[in-house]
């Protein structure tokens, strides 16, 4: 996933977190220049995850001047 996201327009940085109690639970924070670029990342991430990890839900947890995408 990191390789796909890092190639997208406007990508600034990311952090992936995994639960120490349940390795099947994780979250990510992805930073992009614009809301539109973050939306494109959401679309790209959804396509990759649907193919390789169909049980993973991808959703926007928060947005504002910076848009955050959450994958749970």
ZITARA-V547359 format. One record per helix or strand of 2 or more residues. SS is the DSSP state (H for helix, E for strand). FROM is the first residue (numbers start at 1). TO is the last residue. If there is no record, write none. Layout:
<<SS & FROM & TO> <SS & FROM & TO>>
//
This chain:
<<H & 2 & 6> <E & 11 & 18> <E & 26 & 32> <H & 35 & 52> <E & 58 & 62> <E & 68 & 71>>
//
